[in-house]
């Protein structure tokens, strides 16, 4: 070889090597809105393009160290544009989700600021995992996005005047359920949704489509991840811990993700006024398995097993109340204990058949089994005392004189065994990318075996208190009482109930260009037939129909979208709604009916060269055949007589965007009024009538220490009705609890913040995230009350409502790691 040829060869090799070193790669899986891989998607920049394979997988090589715009296109989906900048030889993973109504920019965080035609609120799962709260998880964030809750340790929420039983929750299109006997937030344990497994979170606050089930208030739609590679995560804190793992087989046909969680609420309970021997423990295990054999089938299994143990032995309690001039203290000394257990098993199979690129069929079968016990015998002896208010006194703050003495004995032996089985078939068909038809039919069988034995005896100054419904003169001690001695409250019932349900829906989606914008329309109808039967019960069958319509118009010139939704939303009674105040099942209870009107505006705009979104929603709900109820902590007791009409109206305003560059924060304001009219006695506030709410979910970082991330969760809600005794006539007692004010803050040091700048051999490069957090719950130590304890003073003839305060300020350490 001549010297010149040798030189040219070396030059060619050098140029090639430099060229290869100055490129990086983008790789991932293209998915549809149902988390199914999309074959044949075109991924391109400039004149370079690749196509996703049968599993949706793609690899695209792009130049390094400069911003590249990549476009994802497919004939059946709306295009996605994303910007990337990779370092030499860097491999960046990006898994776009394509659908016909959404455009995505650089991952799920940015999609939240673009107007969406369906009225969905989408949340990044990473935000859910970071935001501090006593019940960290999806429900914790929903309280910022339109839902309401005044309980520190409850994951339950109400939406726009509805109660906790009026919200649908789906995981991978499968409806999930909660335990039934829960009466206190600190008994709930863990939410079904495991945030570590979550890929997509959608929330509808009202006016949702016909394809969703028969509830009156909201829909929470969760999608779990379909893994593309091995991964694992771990979390440990003073409140418990969690681990998860995910992986995929070599042939890419099998994938699985699962998690274990453990929770111990001792840290929280010890911050309350009641001194106890108490260690509530909750644990669960979940797994989501996918099998893609190739061809047209895709199979999925979702399983969950949870066990909650609640052992409670109260000792003493002192609550100070009254005024500065006349402070009063309630002192309680307890004997006895409570032993509650909740064990649930859930399993679901889902098969998807892709007949062709326009037609899909789905078959879903699920079963939910819960065994619950609620046993307690607790005797509470109470004293109402006068508190020494003299600052210079040696006994300042102590009780100096007890002026009322009484006792209260509570007993329960409640057992419930419930089995719920579902079988569902659904289909969808796209026609010319402008029309989509969805349909489905579902059969549900519910079996309940329930025993209620619950009573309460109240003694005041040595005299037994009669129940409020017994109208017998009693003027002790001046004259002897000759009436019967009965418990103040007495509930005894044994119920064996079967409910068979058949529901179906049909829905049509279309879009068309109208002048200078795009019009989206969805129209559908649901039908629901149910039959209640059981031992000693009359067999009753009822049927309802629910037409629903959603319209949206998006302007071409602006990120501006207008939405209107209306429809009838029937809620056929579930088991708890059939059971009246005495525990007896009433099979003739009708479905509650709600007529929704929702008018909304979504406006996407740029401020400080960063994206923002403003959403305003006006809503009105007219309700008929309302099943009125009382709310005790988180336990709902229905009257089961459909004796009321009601309404709810209000305004929700949400602003979210990058207030701090690179992070997304949310500001929410809401006004709502809801009232009910029982038997034409006039309108009064419903138990969920919460007039004003304000929430902030804020993310920040320290400019000089960018590794330190700050997350704040602030909620203010005006007081709920519910300050009255549960047995009282709601028209006589219309007192409210105090306003709910809470601020939680978390400081996280992220060790992996600058991983891209570290050498590949560095030990931190093995982690996607490694962080240590310090959290402060109830930062300002606000005293929030969940209910009142009502105490009778025989000396002054007064009845006092003493607030049951929730948690005080609590500190927590949290370590998280993700591979």
KELO-729323 format. One record per residue (C-alpha): residue number from 1; residue in one letter; x, y, z. Coordinates in steps of 0.25 Angstrom, whole numbers. Each point is the difference from the previous one (the first is absolute). Layout:
 num residu     X     Y     Z
 NUM      A     X     Y     Z
...
This chain:
 num residu     X     Y     Z
   1      X     0     0     0
   2      X     5    14    -4
   3      X     3    10    11
   4      X   -11     9    -6
   5      X   -11   -11     0
   6      X     4    -4    14
   7      X    -2    15     4
   8      X   -13     1    -6
   9      X    -5   -13     7
  10      X     5     6    13
  11      X    -8    13    -3
  12      X   -12    -8    -3
  13      X     0    -8    12
  14      X     3    12     9
  15      X   -12     7    -6
  16      X    -9   -12     1
  17      X     4    -1    15
  18      X    -2    14     3
  19      X   -14     0    -7
  20      X    -4   -12     8
  21      X     4     6    13
  22      X    -8    13    -3
  23      X   -13    -7    -1
  24      X   -10    -6    11
  25      X   -12    -9    -1
  26      X   -15     1     4
  27      X    -7   -13     3
  28      X   -13    -5     6
  29      X   -13    -5    -3
  30      X   -12     7    -7
  31      X   -13    -2     8
  32      X   -14     3    -3
  33      X   -10     6    11
  34      X    -3   -14     5
  35      X    15    -3     2
  36      X     1    -9   -12
  37      X    12     0    -9
  38      X    -2     7   -14
  39      X     6    -7   -12
  40      X     4     8   -12
  41      X     2    14     7
  42      X     9     9    -8
  43      X    11     7     8
  44      X     8    11    -7
  45      X     8    12     0
  46      X     5     8   -12
  47      X     1   -11   -11
  48      X     3   -11    10
  49      X   -11   -10     4
  50      X    -2   -14     6
  51      X   -13    -8     3
  52      X    -5    -7    12
  53      X     0   -15     0
  54      X   -11   -10     4
  55      X     2     3    15
  56      X     1    15    -2
  57      X    15     1     2
  58      X     8    10    -8
  59      X    15     5     0
  60      X     3    13    -6
  61      X    14     6    -1
  62      X     1    15     1
  63      X    12    10     0
  64      X     5     3    14
  65      X     1    14     7
  66      X   -11     7    -8
  67      X   -15     1     2
  68      X    -7    -9   -10
  69      X   -15    -1    -2
  70      X    -5   -14    -2
  71      X   -14    -3    -6
  72      X    -8   -12     3
  73      X   -11    -3   -10
  74      X   -10   -11    -3
  75      X   -12     0    -9
  76      X    -9    -4    11
  77      X     5    10    10
  78      X     3    14     2
  79      X    14     4    -2
  80      X    10     3    12
  81      X    11    10     0
  82      X    11    -1    10
  83      X    14     7     2
  84      X    12    -7     4
  85      X    15     4     2
  86      X     9   -12     3
  87      X    15    -1     3
  88      X    10    -8    -8
  89      X    -3   -15     1
  90      X   -12     3    10
  91      X   -12    -9    -1
  92      X   -13     7     4
  93      X   -13    -8     2
  94      X   -13     6    -4
  95      X   -13    -7     0
  96      X   -11     9    -7
  97      X   -15    -3     2
  98      X    -8     3   -13
  99      X   -15     2    -1
 100      X   -10     8    -9
 101      X    -2    11    10
 102      X    13     4     6
 103      X    13     5    -4
 104      X    12    -3     9
 105      X    13     9     2
 106      X    12    -6     6
 107      X    -7   -10    10
 108      X   -11     0     9
 109      X     3    12     8
 110      X    -2    10   -11
 111      X   -13    -6    -5
 112      X    -7     5    12
 113      X     1    14    -5
 114      X    -7    -2   -13
 115      X   -15     1    -2
 116      X    -7   -14    -2
 117      X   -13    -2    -6
 118      X    -5   -10    10
 119      X     1     8    13
 120      X    10    -9     6
 121      X    10     4    11
 122      X    13    -7    -3
 123      X    11    -1    11
 124      X    14    -5    -1
 125      X     2   -12     9
 126      X    14     6     4
 127      X    -7    11     6
 128      X   -10    -9     8
 129      X    12    -8     6
 130      X     7    13     4
 131      X   -11     9     6
 132      X     0    -1    16
 133      X   -12    -5     7
 134      X    -5    -9    11
 135      X    -6    -9   -11
 136      X    10     2   -11
 137      X    -6    -5   -13
 138      X   -10     3   -11
 139      X   -11     5     9
 140      X     9    10     7
 141      X     2     7   -13
 142      X   -15     0    -4
 143      X    -3     8    12
 144      X     8    11    -8
 145      X    -7    -2   -13
 146      X   -15     1     4
 147      X    -3   -11    10
 148      X    -2     3    15
 149      X     4    -6    13
 150      X     0     5    15
 151      X     7   -13     5
 152      X    15     0     3
 153      X     1   -15    -1
 154      X   -11    -4   -10
 155      X     3    -3   -15
 156      X   -15     2    -3
 157      X    -5    13    -6
 158      X   -13     7    -5
 159      X    -2     7   -13
 160      X    -9    12    -2
 161      X   -10    -4    11
 162      X     0   -15    -2
 163      X     4    -9    11
 164      X    11   -11     1
 165      X    -9   -11    -6
 166      X    -2     9   -13
 167      X    13    -2    -7
 168      X     5   -10   -10
 169      X    14    -5     1
 170      X     6    -8   -12
 171      X    14    -7    -1
 172      X     3    -5   -14
 173      X   -15     2    -4
 174      X    -4    -9    12
 175      X    -9     5    11
 176      X     6    -1    14
 177      X    -7     0    14
 178      X     2     5    14
 179      X    -3    -8    13
 180      X   -14     3     6
 181      X     1     1    15
 182      X    11    11     1
 183      X    -5    11     9
 184      X    12     7     3
 185      X    11     6    -9
 186      X    11    -7     9
 187      X    -6   -13    -3
 188      X     1     1   -15
 189      X    14    -5    -2
 190      X     5     1   -15
 191      X    -7     5   -12
 192      X    -2   -10   -11
 193      X     9     8   -10
 194      X    15    -3     1
 195      X     7    13    -5
 196      X    13    -8    -2
 197      X    -7    -8   -11
 198      X    -8    12    -7
 199      X     2     5   -14
 200      X   -12     9    -2
 201      X   -10     7     9
 202      X   -12     6    -6
 203      X   -11     7     8
 204      X   -14     4    -4
 205      X    -7     9    10
 206      X   -14    -1    -6
 207      X    -7    -1   -14
 208      X     7   -12    -4
 209      X    -2    -9   -11
 210      X   -10   -12    -1
 211      X    11   -10    -1
 212      X     2     2    15
 213      X    -9    -6    10
 214      X   -12     4     8
 215      X     5     9    11
 216      X    -4    15     2
 217      X    12     8     3
 218      X    14    -4    -6
 219      X     9   -10    -7
 220      X    15    -3     3
 221      X     6    -8   -11
 222      X    13    -6     3
 223      X    10    -7   -10
 224      X    11    -9     5
 225      X    13    -1    -7
 226      X     4   -10   -11
 227      X    15    -2     3
 228      X    10     0   -11
 229      X    12    -3     8
 230      X     4    -4    14
 231      X    -2    10    11
 232      X    -2     1    15
 233      X    -4    10    11
 234      X     1     1    15
 235      X    -6     9    10
 236      X     2     1    15
 237      X    -5    10    10
 238      X    -5     0    15
 239      X   -14    -3    -6
 240      X     4   -13    -7
 241      X     6    -4   -13
 242      X    -2    -5   -14
 243      X     8    -8   -10
 244      X    -4    -3   -15
 245      X     7    -7   -11
 246      X    -3    -1   -15
 247      X     6    -8   -12
 248      X    -2    -6   -14
 249      X     3   -13    -6
 250      X    11    -2   -10
 251      X   -10    -2   -11
 252      X    -8    13     4
 253      X   -12    -9     1
 254      X    -2     0    16
 255      X     2    12     9
 256      X    -4     2    14
 257      X     0    11    11
 258      X    -3    -2    15
 259      X     1     7    13
 260      X    -1    -3    15
 261      X    -4    11    10
 262      X     0     1    15
 263      X    -6    11     8
 264      X     1     3    15
 265      X    -8    12     5
 266      X     6     0    14
 267      X     7    13    -2
 268      X   -12     7    -4
 269      X    -9    -6    11
 270      X    10     4    10
 271      X    -2    15    -4
 272      X   -15     0     4
 273      X    -6     4    13
 274      X    -5   -14     4
 275      X    11    -8     6
 276      X     0   -14    -4
 277      X     7   -14    -1
 278      X    -2     0   -15
 279      X     8    -5   -12
 280      X    -9    -1   -13
 281      X     7    -8   -11
 282      X    -4    -1   -14
 283      X     7    -8   -12
 284      X    -3    -4   -14
 285      X     6    -6   -12
 286      X    -4     3   -15
 287      X     5    -6   -13
 288      X    -3     4   -14
 289      X     4   -11   -11
 290      X    -1     2   -15
 291      X     1   -11   -10
 292      X     2     4   -15
 293      X     0   -13    -8
 294      X     1     8   -13
 295      X   -11     1   -11
 296      X   -12     6     5
 297      X    -2    -4    15
 298      X     5     7    12
 299      X    -3    -5    14
 300      X     1     6    14
 301      X    -1    -4    14
 302      X    -2     9    12
 303      X     0    -5    14
 304      X     0     6    14
 305      X     0    -5    14
 306      X    -1     9    12
 307      X    -1    -2    15
 308      X    -3    11    10
 309      X     1    -3    15
 310      X    -5    11    10
 311      X     2    -2    15
 312      X    -4    12     8
 313      X     1     1    15
 314      X    -3    14     4
 315      X     5     5    14
 316      X    -3    15     3
 317      X    -4    12    -7
 318      X     0    15     3
 319      X    -6    11    -9
 320      X    -1    14     4
 321      X   -11     9    -6
 322      X    -9    11     4
 323      X     4    15     1
 324      X    12     8     6
 325      X    -9     4    11
 326      X    -6   -13     3
 327      X     9   -11    -5
 328      X    -5   -14     1
 329      X     7   -14    -1
 330      X    -6   -13    -4
 331      X     8   -12     7
 332      X    -3   -14    -4
 333      X     5   -13     6
 334      X    -1   -12    -8
 335      X    -1   -15     2
 336      X    -2   -11   -10
 337      X     6    -1   -15
 338      X    -4    -1   -14
 339      X     5   -11   -10
 340      X    -4     2   -15
 341      X     5    -8   -11
 342      X    -2     2   -15
 343      X     5   -11   -10
 344      X    -2     2   -15
 345      X     4    -8   -12
 346      X    -2     5   -15
 347      X     3    -6   -13
 348      X    -3     4   -14
 349      X     3    -6   -14
 350      X     0     9   -13
 351      X     1    -5   -14
 352      X     1    10   -12
 353      X    -2    -5   -14
 354      X     4    10   -11
 355      X    -8    -5   -12
 356      X     6    10    -9
 357      X     6    14     1
 358      X   -14     6     2
 359      X    -7   -10     9
 360      X     3    -5    14
 361      X    -7    -9     9
 362      X     2    -2    15
 363      X    -4   -11    10
 364      X     1     3    15
 365      X    -3    -9    12
 366      X     2     4    14
 367      X    -3    -5    14
 368      X     1     8    14
 369      X    -1    -7    13
 370      X     0     7    14
 371      X    -1    -5    14
 372      X    -1    10    10
 373      X    -2     0    15
 374      X    -3    12    10
 375      X     1    -4    15
 376      X     0    10    11
 377      X    -4     2    15
 378      X     5    13     5
 379      X    -5     7    12
 380      X     3    15     1
 381      X    -2     7    13
 382      X     0    15    -2
 383      X     2    13     9
 384      X    -3    14    -4
 385      X     9     9     8
 386      X     3    15     2
 387      X    14     3    -4
 388      X     9    10     8
 389      X     2    12    -9
 390      X     8     8    10
 391      X    14     1    -7
 392      X     7     2    13
 393      X    -6   -12     7
 394      X     8   -13     2
 395      X   -12    -8    -5
 396      X    -1     9   -13
 397      X    -6    -9   -11
 398      X    -4   -11     9
 399      X   -15    -4     4
 400      X    -3     5    13
 401      X   -15    -4     1
 402      X    -8   -11    -6
 403      X   -14     4    -2
 404      X    -6   -11    -9
 405      X     2   -15     1
 406      X    -5   -11   -10
 407      X     4   -12    -7
 408      X    -2    -6   -14
 409      X     1   -15    -4
 410      X     1    -4   -14
 411      X    -1   -14    -5
 412      X     1    -7   -14
 413      X     1   -13    -6
 414      X    -1     3   -15
 415      X     4   -10   -11
 416      X    -1     1   -15
 417      X     3    -9   -11
 418      X    -2     5   -14
 419      X     3    -6   -14
 420      X    -1     8   -13
 421      X     2    -6   -13
 422      X     0     7   -14
 423      X     0    -5   -14
 424      X     1    11   -11
 425      X     2     1   -15
 426      X     3    12    -8
 427      X     3     5   -14
 428      X     5    12    -8
 429      X     0     3   -14
 430      X     7    12    -8
 431      X    -6     4   -13
 432      X     8    10    -9
 433      X     7     6    13
 434      X   -12     9     2
 435      X   -10   -10     6
 436      X     2    -9    12
 437      X   -10   -10     5
 438      X     1    -6    14
 439      X    -9   -10     6
 440      X     0   -10    12
 441      X    -9    -9     9
 442      X     3    -4    14
 443      X    -6   -10    10
 444      X     3     1    15
 445      X    -4    -9    11
 446      X     1     5    14
 447      X    -1    -9    13
 448      X    -1     6    14
 449      X     0    -7    13
 450      X    -1    10    11
 451      X    -2     0    15
 452      X    -2    13     8
 453      X     0     0    15
 454      X     3    14     5
 455      X    -5     8    12
 456      X     3    12     9
 457      X    -4     2    14
 458      X     2    15     6
 459      X     0     3    15
 460      X     0    14     5
 461      X     2     3    15
 462      X    -6   -14     3
 463      X   -12     1    -9
 464      X    -1    -8   -13
 465      X    -3     8   -12
 466      X   -12    -4    -9
 467      X     1     0   -15
 468      X    -5    12    -7
 469      X   -11    -7    -7
 470      X    -6    -5    14
 471      X   -10    11     4
 472      X    -2    -4    15
 473      X     0    11    10
 474      X    12    -1     9
 475      X     2    11    11
 476      X    10    -7     9
 477      X     4     2    11
 478      X   -13     6     4
 479      X    -9   -11    -4
 480      X     4   -15    -2
 481      X     1    -5   -14
 482      X    -9   -12    -3
 483      X     2    -1   -15
 484      X     9   -11    -6
 485      X    15     0     0
 486      X     5    -1   -14
 487      X    13     3    -7
 488      X     2    14    -5
 489      X     3    -6   -14
 490      X    -3   -14    -4
 491      X     2    -6   -14
 492      X    -2   -15    -2
 493      X    -2    -7   -13
 494      X     4   -12    -8
 495      X     0     2   -16
 496      X     2   -11   -11
 497      X    -1     8   -13
 498      X     2    -3   -14
 499      X     1    11   -11
 500      X     1    -3   -15
 501      X     3    11    -9
 502      X     0     1   -16
 503      X     5    13    -6
 504      X     3     4   -14
 505      X     5    12    -7
 506      X     1     6   -14
 507      X     8    12    -4
 508      X     4     8   -12
 509      X    12     9    -2
 510      X     2     9   -12
 511      X     8    13    -3
 512      X    -2    10   -12
 513      X     5    13    -4
 514      X    -9    12     3
 515      X     5    13    -5
 516      X    13     3     7
 517      X     0   -11     9
 518      X    -2   -15     3
 519      X   -13    -5     6
 520      X     0   -13     8
 521      X   -13    -7     4
 522      X    -3   -12     8
 523      X   -14    -5     2
 524      X    -4   -13     8
 525      X   -10    -7     8
 526      X     1   -10    12
 527      X   -10   -10     5
 528      X     0    -7    13
 529      X    -9   -11     5
 530      X     1    -6    14
 531      X    -7   -10     9
 532      X     1     0    15
 533      X    -4   -13     7
 534      X     4    -8    13
 535      X    -4    -7    12
 536      X   -13     6     5
 537      X     0    11   -11
 538      X   -10     3   -11
 539      X     6    -1   -14
 540      X     1    13    -6
 541      X     4     4   -15
 542      X     3    14    -5
 543      X     5     6   -13
 544      X     6    13    -3
 545      X     5     7   -13
 546      X    11    11     0
 547      X     2     8   -13
 548      X    13     9     0
 549      X     6    10    -9
 550      X    13     7    -1
 551      X     4    12    -9
 552      X    14     7    -2
 553      X     4    10   -10
 554      X    15     4    -1
 555      X     5    12    -7
 556      X    11    -1   -11
 557      X     6    14     4
 558      X     2    -2    15
 559      X     1   -11    10
 560      X   -14     2     3
 561      X   -11   -10     2
 562      X   -15     1     5
 563      X    -7   -12     6
 564      X   -14    -3     3
 565      X    -5   -13     6
 566      X   -14    -5     4
 567      X    -7   -13     4
 568      X    -8    -8    10
 569      X     9    -7    10
 570      X    -8   -11     7
 571      X     6    -7    12
 572      X    -6   -14     2
 573      X     1    -3    15
 574      X    12    -8     5
 575      X    -1    -8    13
 576      X     3    11    10
 577      X   -11     9    -7
 578      X   -10   -11     2
 579      X     2    -1    15
 580      X    -8    10     8
 581      X     4     6    14
 582      X    -4   -12     7
 583      X     8    -9    -9
 584      X   -12    -7    -7
 585      X     1    -1   -15
 586      X   -11     7    -8
 587      X     0    -7   -14
 588      X    -9    11    -6
 589      X    10    11     1
 590      X     0     7   -13
 591      X    12     5    -8
 592      X     4    14     3
 593      X    -1    10   -12
 594      X     9    11    -3
 595      X    -1    10   -12
 596      X    14     6    -3
 597      X     3    13    -8
 598      X    14     3    -1
 599      X     6    12    -8
 600      X    15     2    -1
 601      X    11     7    -6
 602      X    14    -4    -2
 603      X    11    10    -3
 604      X    14    -3    -3
 605      X    10    11     0
 606      X    14     4     1
 607      X     6     8    12
 608      X    14     3     3
 609      X     3    -9   -13
 610      X    -6   -12     8
 611      X   -13    -7    -3
 612      X   -13     2     9
 613      X   -14    -4     0
 614      X   -12     6     6
 615      X   -13    -8     2
 616      X   -13     6     4
 617      X   -12    -9     2
 618      X   -15     4     4
 619      X    -9   -12     4
 620      X   -14    -2     5
 621      X    -6   -14     4
 622      X   -15    -2     3
 623      X    -2   -12     8
 624      X   -12    -9     2
 625      X    -4   -12     8
 626      X    12     4    10
 627      X     3   -11    10
 628      X     4     9    12
 629      X    10    -4    10
 630      X     9     5    12
 631      X    15     0     0
 632      X     8    -4    12
 633      X    14     1    -3
 634      X     1    -8   -13
 635      X   -12    -9     3
 636      X   -13     3    -8
 637      X   -13    -5     6
 638      X   -12     1   -10
 639      X   -14     2     3
 640      X    -4    -9   -12
 641      X   -13     7    -3
 642      X     3     9   -12
 643      X    -8    11     7
 644      X     8    13    -5
 645      X     3     8   -12
 646      X    13     8     0
 647      X     9     9    -9
 648      X    15     4    -1
 649      X     6    11    -8
 650      X    14     7     0
 651      X    12     5    -6
 652      X    14    -7    -1
 653      X    12     8    -5
 654      X    14    -7    -2
 655      X    13     6    -5
 656      X    12    -9    -2
 657      X    13     2    -7
 658      X    15     3     2
 659      X     0    10    11
 660      X    14    -5     2
 661      X     7    -4   -13
 662      X     0   -15    -2
 663      X   -11    -3    11
 664      X   -15     0    -1
 665      X    -8     6    11
 666      X   -15     2     2
 667      X    -9    10     7
 668      X   -15    -3     2
 669      X   -12     8     4
 670      X   -14    -5     2
 671      X   -14     5     4
 672      X   -11   -10     2
 673      X   -14     0     7
 674      X    -8   -13     1
 675      X   -13    -1     8
 676      X   -11   -11     1
 677      X   -15     1     3
 678      X    -6   -12     8
 679      X   -14    -3    -1
 680      X    -3    15    -4
 681      X     5     5    13
 682      X     9    10    -7
 683      X    14     1    -4
 684      X    11    -2     9
 685      X    15    -2    -2
 686      X     5   -14    -4
 687      X    11    -7     8
 688      X    10     3   -11
 689      X    -4    15    -1
 690      X    14     6     0
 691      X    -1    14    -6
 692      X    14     4    -2
 693      X    13    -8    -3
 694      X    14     5    -4
 695      X    12    -9    -3
 696      X    14     1    -4
 697      X     9   -11    -5
 698      X    14     7    -2
 699      X    13    -5    -5
 700      X    13     7     2
 701      X    15    -2     1
 702      X    11     8     7
 703      X     8     9   -11
 704      X    13    -2     7
 705      X    -2   -14     4
 706      X    -8    -6   -12
 707      X     0   -14     6
 708      X    -9     5    11
 709      X   -15    -1    -5
 710      X   -11     6     8
 711      X   -15    -5    -1
 712      X   -11     7     7
 713      X   -15    -5     1
 714      X    -9    11     6
 715      X   -15    -2     2
 716      X   -11     9     6
 717      X   -14    -4     1
 718      X   -12     7     7
 719      X    -7    -8    10
 720      X    -9   -11    -3
 721      X   -14    -2     7
 722      X     1   -12     9
 723      X     3     7    14
 724      X   -14    -6     4
 725      X    -2   -14     6
 726      X    -2   -11   -10
 727      X   -14    -4     6
 728      X    -5    15     0
 729      X   -10     6   -10
 730      X     8     7   -10
 731      X   -11    11    -1
 732      X     3     3    15
 733      X    15    -1     0
 734      X     7     8   -11
 735      X    13     3     6
 736      X    13    -1    -7
 737      X    14    -5     3
 738      X    12     9     0
 739      X     7     4   -13
 740      X    10   -11    -5
 741      X    14     6    -1
 742      X    12    -8    -3
 743      X    14     2    -6
 744      X    10   -12    -3
 745      X    14     3    -5
 746      X    11   -10    -4
 747      X    15     3    -3
 748      X     7   -10    -8
 749      X    15    -1    -3
 750      X     1    -7   -14
 751      X    13    -7    -1
 752      X    -2    -3   -15
 753      X    -3    14    -4
 754      X    12     1    -9
 755      X     2   -14    -4
 756      X     2     3   -15
 757      X    13     7     4
 758      X     6   -11     7
 759      X     8   -11    -6
 760      X    -7   -13    -4
 761      X     8    -8    10
 762      X    -5     9    12
 763      X    -9    -8    10
 764      X   -11    10    -1
 765      X    -2    -2   -15
 766      X    -7   -13     4
 767      X   -12     8     6
 768      X   -10     8    -7
 769      X    -3     7    13
 770      X     6    -1    14
 771      X    -5    11    10
 772      X    -1     2    15
 773      X   -12     8     5
 774      X    -4     8    12
 775      X   -15     2     1
 776      X    -8     9    10
 777      X   -15    -4     0
 778      X    -9    11     6
 779      X    11    10    -1
 780      X    -8    11     8
 781      X    -6   -10    10
 782      X   -14     4    -3
 783      X   -11    -7     8
 784      X    -9    -6   -10
 785      X   -13    -7     5
 786      X    -6   -12    -7
 787      X   -13    -1     9
 788      X    -5     4    14
 789      X    -2    -8    12
 790      X   -13     4     7
 791      X     0     0    15
 792      X   -12     3     9
 793      X     3     9    13
 794      X   -11    -4    10
 795      X     4    11     9
 796      X    -2    12   -10
 797      X   -10    -8    -9
 798      X     9     3   -12
 799      X     5    -8   -11
 800      X    14     2    -5
 801      X     6    -3   -14
 802      X    15    -3     3
 803      X     8    -1   -13
 804      X     7   -13    -3
 805      X    14     6    -5
 806      X     8    -7   -10
 807      X    15    -1    -1
 808      X    10    11     4
 809      X    13     3    -6
 810      X     8   -12    -3
 811      X    14    -2    -6
 812      X     4   -11    -9
 813      X    12    -5    -8
 814      X    -1    -7   -13
 815      X    10    -7    -9
 816      X    -3    -3   -14
 817      X     8    -8   -11
 818      X    -4    -4   -14
 819      X     9    -8   -10
